Every structure is written in structure tokens, then in C-alpha cells.
Amino acid sequence: MNYNYKGTVCSDLETIKSFIDQTVSNLDSLISDSDLIFDIKVILNELIVNGALHGNECVPSKCISLTLKMNSKTLTIEVQDEGNGIDYDPEEYKSKELKSWGRGLVLVNGLSDEFYVDRNKVVSVKNIV
């Protein structure tokens, strides 16, 4: 089974919600494991909303691109915004400091089997078998 998808959504939170719901609905028809679908929805939500809020600074004309590549073993999720990007080091996030930023990427990192950040592009790989 191969599935490829490319789409974009502008930095409007209502539009993003519908975009994520439709994307998850499409994947739900291909993946029967409801726990896996839940993880994927959390990953998509965190990455796309982070791109809109932090990367694109909620500028409605700036968009977030999403690429999904699925084969029989993995789903690769690539999210890219139009911001300047970040230097991400999961070791820098200290949960006991109760900071209002950084939790989303730590969460996605924990839910992913592989996780990469390259400036304004984030890649999450999830095993689906």
C-alpha cells in the first residue's frame, strides 16, 4: 500500500482544524488502528498549529505545507512553514520549568519513531505495523 499526499493550508486556525480533520479522515480509511490514528492526529495538530502560530506568526497569507508518504511499514509526515525556522534540541526543554513553549515538539518527538527538525521543516516518521 502506497499513499502520497501534498497539501497546503493558510495560517487560519479554523481552516487548519478542517484541514487536519479531513487529512485524518483520509488516513482513517487506510489505517485501522485507532490508537495509531490518534497519535497521527496529535502529531499533525501540533506540527501544523505550531507552524501557523510560531513559524508564520498567524499571518493569514502565509501557508503551511504538508506532505504525507505512506508505504506498508511507515508514514512520513513533513510539515513546513514560511518562517525563519528554529534550532531544536529536545534536551533544552525542561518540563519542571513550566515554560509555555516547546512542549508540542517534545510531544511529537515522543510519539514519533523518528523525528527531525531542519529550520522550518519538521519530519515525523511513524511505524504503522
PEVENDA-V951576 format. One record per residue. RES is the residue in one letter. SS is DSSP state (alpha for helix, beta for strand, coil for the rest). OMEGA is omega as a letter, one per 40 degrees, with the letter a starting at -180 (999 if undefined). Layout:
RES|SS|OMEGA + RES|SS|OMEGA
//
This chain:
M|coil|i + N|coil|i + Y|beta|i + N|beta|i + Y|beta|i + K|beta|i + G|beta|i + T|beta|i + V|beta|i + C|beta|a + S|coil|i + D|coil|a + L|alpha|i + E|alpha|i + T|alpha|i + I|alpha|i + K|alpha|i + S|alpha|i + F|alpha|i + I|alpha|i + D|alpha|i + Q|alpha|i + T|alpha|i + V|alpha|i + S|alpha|i + N|alpha|a + L|alpha|a + D|alpha|i + S|coil|a + L|coil|a + I|coil|a + S|coil|a + D|coil|a + S|alpha|i + D|alpha|i + L|alpha|i + I|alpha|i + F|alpha|i + D|alpha|a + I|alpha|i + K|alpha|i + V|alpha|i + I|alpha|i + L|alpha|a + N|alpha|a + E|alpha|a + L|alpha|a + I|alpha|i + V|alpha|i + N|alpha|i + G|alpha|i + A|alpha|a + L|alpha|a + H|alpha|a + G|alpha|a + N|coil|i + E|coil|i + C|coil|i + V|coil|a + P|coil|a + S|coil|i + K|coil|a + C|beta|i + I|beta|i + S|beta|a + L|beta|i + T|beta|i + L|beta|i + K|beta|a + M|beta|i + N|coil|a + S|coil|a + K|coil|a + T|beta|i + L|beta|i + T|beta|a + I|beta|i + E|beta|i + V|beta|a + Q|beta|i + D|coil|a + E|coil|i + G|coil|a + N|coil|i + G|coil|a + I|beta|i + D|coil|a + Y|coil|i + D|coil|a + P|alpha|i + E|alpha|a + E|alpha|a + Y|coil|i + K|coil|a + S|alpha|a + K|alpha|i + E|alpha|i + L|coil|i + K|coil|a + S|coil|i + W|coil|i + G|coil|a + R|alpha|a + G|alpha|a + L|alpha|i + V|alpha|i + L|alpha|i + V|alpha|i + N|alpha|a + G|alpha|a + L|alpha|a + S|coil|i + D|coil|i + E|beta|a + F|beta|a + Y|beta|i + V|beta|i + D|beta|a + R|beta|a + N|coil|i + K|beta|a + V|beta|i + V|beta|i + S|beta|i + V|beta|a + K|beta|i + N|beta|a + I|coil|i + V|coil|999
//
